[in-house]
């Protein structure tokens, strides 16, 4: 079996530059991962945290489930939305997806 291996393959190992190339390749993947995945996600999380901090009584919002309503009360972890006249639902603050422009609920 050893006689079938060419002497050119038997003598050499990996070239000396292969270790440096592997490190550069790994660093490149980390940089790509940072700019394409981690940084945009962190930016979206920061914007959502700011959105939740800006909630106040009278703000019109939409939840992750698609429920539209006007904020009537805001607690530390929960928000109460008036979805219809006299109908109030409680949601976790994290369920609020976006703030709507004033007058959106009237136009629907």
C-alpha positions as a LaTeX table, in Angstrom:
\begin{tabular}{lrrr}
\hline
Residue & $x$ (\AA) & $y$ (\AA) & $z$ (\AA) \\
\hline
Unk1 & 0.00 & 0.00 & 0.00 \\
Unk2 & 2.85 & 2.40 & 0.80 \\
Unk3 & 4.34 & 1.76 & $-2.63$ \\
Unk4 & 1.26 & 3.36 & $-4.20$ \\
Unk5 & 1.87 & 6.75 & $-2.53$ \\
Unk6 & 3.88 & 9.14 & $-4.64$ \\
Unk7 & 7.11 & 10.42 & $-3.00$ \\
Unk8 & 5.98 & 13.99 & $-3.63$ \\
Unk9 & 2.97 & 13.51 & $-1.37$ \\
Unk10 & 4.82 & 11.48 & 1.23 \\
Unk11 & 7.57 & 14.03 & 1.88 \\
Unk12 & 5.74 & 17.30 & 2.32 \\
Unk13 & 3.11 & 18.38 & 4.75 \\
Unk14 & 1.05 & 21.52 & 4.59 \\
Unk15 & 2.89 & 24.63 & 3.44 \\
Unk16 & 4.07 & 27.02 & 6.15 \\
Unk17 & 1.65 & 29.74 & 4.97 \\
Unk18 & $-1.40$ & 27.53 & 5.54 \\
Unk19 & $-1.60$ & 28.46 & 9.24 \\
Unk20 & $-1.59$ & 32.18 & 8.48 \\
Unk21 & $-4.13$ & 31.70 & 5.71 \\
Unk22 & $-6.46$ & 29.84 & 8.07 \\
Unk23 & $-6.22$ & 32.60 & 10.67 \\
Unk24 & $-6.92$ & 35.29 & 8.07 \\
Unk25 & $-9.87$ & 33.27 & 6.77 \\
Unk26 & $-11.27$ & 32.87 & 10.30 \\
Unk27 & $-10.90$ & 36.60 & 11.02 \\
Unk28 & $-12.63$ & 37.34 & 7.72 \\
Unk29 & $-15.60$ & 35.17 & 8.67 \\
Unk30 & $-15.86$ & 36.87 & 12.06 \\
Unk31 & $-15.87$ & 40.30 & 10.41 \\
Unk32 & $-18.52$ & 39.24 & 7.91 \\
Unk33 & $-20.64$ & 37.74 & 10.72 \\
Unk34 & $-20.35$ & 40.99 & 12.70 \\
Unk35 & $-21.36$ & 43.32 & 9.87 \\
Unk36 & $-24.09$ & 41.15 & 8.33 \\
Unk37 & $-25.75$ & 39.66 & 11.42 \\
Unk38 & $-24.80$ & 40.98 & 14.83 \\
Unk39 & $-24.59$ & 44.73 & 14.17 \\
Unk40 & $-27.97$ & 45.08 & 12.40 \\
Unk41 & $-29.68$ & 42.99 & 15.08 \\
Unk42 & $-28.19$ & 45.13 & 17.84 \\
Unk43 & $-29.35$ & 48.27 & 16.02 \\
Unk44 & $-32.92$ & 46.93 & 15.72 \\
Unk45 & $-32.95$ & 45.95 & 19.41 \\
Unk46 & $-31.78$ & 49.43 & 20.41 \\
Unk47 & $-34.49$ & 51.07 & 18.28 \\
Unk48 & $-37.17$ & 48.79 & 19.77 \\
Unk49 & $-36.00$ & 49.56 & 23.30 \\
Unk50 & $-36.28$ & 53.29 & 22.52 \\
Unk51 & $-39.75$ & 52.74 & 21.07 \\
Unk52 & $-40.89$ & 51.00 & 24.26 \\
Unk53 & $-39.43$ & 53.77 & 26.41 \\
Unk54 & $-41.33$ & 56.40 & 24.41 \\
Unk55 & $-44.78$ & 54.85 & 24.95 \\
Unk56 & $-47.20$ & 57.24 & 26.58 \\
Unk57 & $-50.93$ & 57.57 & 27.08 \\
Unk58 & $-52.68$ & 58.34 & 23.79 \\
Unk59 & $-50.03$ & 56.79 & 21.52 \\
Unk60 & $-51.44$ & 54.64 & 18.73 \\
Unk61 & $-49.58$ & 51.34 & 18.33 \\
Unk62 & $-49.70$ & 47.97 & 16.59 \\
Unk63 & $-48.70$ & 44.75 & 18.37 \\
Unk64 & $-46.78$ & 41.77 & 17.03 \\
Unk65 & $-50.10$ & 39.97 & 16.60 \\
Unk66 & $-51.53$ & 42.77 & 14.45 \\
Unk67 & $-53.81$ & 44.31 & 17.08 \\
Unk68 & $-54.18$ & 48.08 & 16.69 \\
Unk69 & $-54.98$ & 50.22 & 19.68 \\
Unk70 & $-54.46$ & 53.40 & 21.65 \\
Unk71 & $-52.37$ & 53.26 & 24.83 \\
Unk72 & $-54.41$ & 54.00 & 27.93 \\
Unk73 & $-51.98$ & 52.92 & 30.68 \\
Unk74 & $-48.27$ & 52.11 & 30.77 \\
Unk75 & $-46.60$ & 50.09 & 33.55 \\
Unk76 & $-43.04$ & 48.81 & 33.81 \\
Unk77 & $-43.78$ & 45.55 & 31.98 \\
Unk78 & $-47.32$ & 45.93 & 30.63 \\
Unk79 & $-49.31$ & 48.30 & 28.48 \\
Unk80 & $-53.11$ & 48.61 & 28.25 \\
Unk81 & $-54.54$ & 49.26 & 24.80 \\
Unk82 & $-58.00$ & 50.49 & 23.98 \\
Unk83 & $-58.83$ & 48.48 & 20.85 \\
Unk84 & $-62.44$ & 49.64 & 20.63 \\
Unk85 & $-64.57$ & 52.06 & 22.59 \\
Unk86 & $-64.86$ & 50.55 & 26.06 \\
Unk87 & $-62.67$ & 47.51 & 25.23 \\
Unk88 & $-59.25$ & 47.48 & 26.86 \\
Unk89 & $-56.64$ & 44.73 & 26.50 \\
Unk90 & $-53.38$ & 44.27 & 28.39 \\
Unk91 & $-50.18$ & 43.34 & 26.56 \\
Unk92 & $-46.57$ & 42.94 & 27.52 \\
Unk93 & $-44.60$ & 45.98 & 26.44 \\
Unk94 & $-42.35$ & 43.78 & 24.31 \\
Unk95 & $-45.38$ & 42.84 & 22.18 \\
Unk96 & $-45.63$ & 46.38 & 20.81 \\
Unk97 & $-44.17$ & 46.28 & 17.30 \\
Unk98 & $-44.54$ & 49.85 & 16.05 \\
Unk99 & $-45.97$ & 53.27 & 16.80 \\
Unk100 & $-48.54$ & 54.50 & 14.30 \\
Unk101 & $-48.98$ & 58.11 & 13.16 \\
Unk102 & $-51.70$ & 60.08 & 14.97 \\
Unk103 & $-55.15$ & 59.59 & 13.46 \\
Unk104 & $-54.46$ & 56.16 & 11.96 \\
Unk105 & $-57.13$ & 54.45 & 14.04 \\
Unk106 & $-59.76$ & 57.00 & 13.02 \\
Unk107 & $-59.01$ & 56.50 & 9.32 \\
Unk108 & $-59.47$ & 52.72 & 9.50 \\
\hline
\end{tabular}
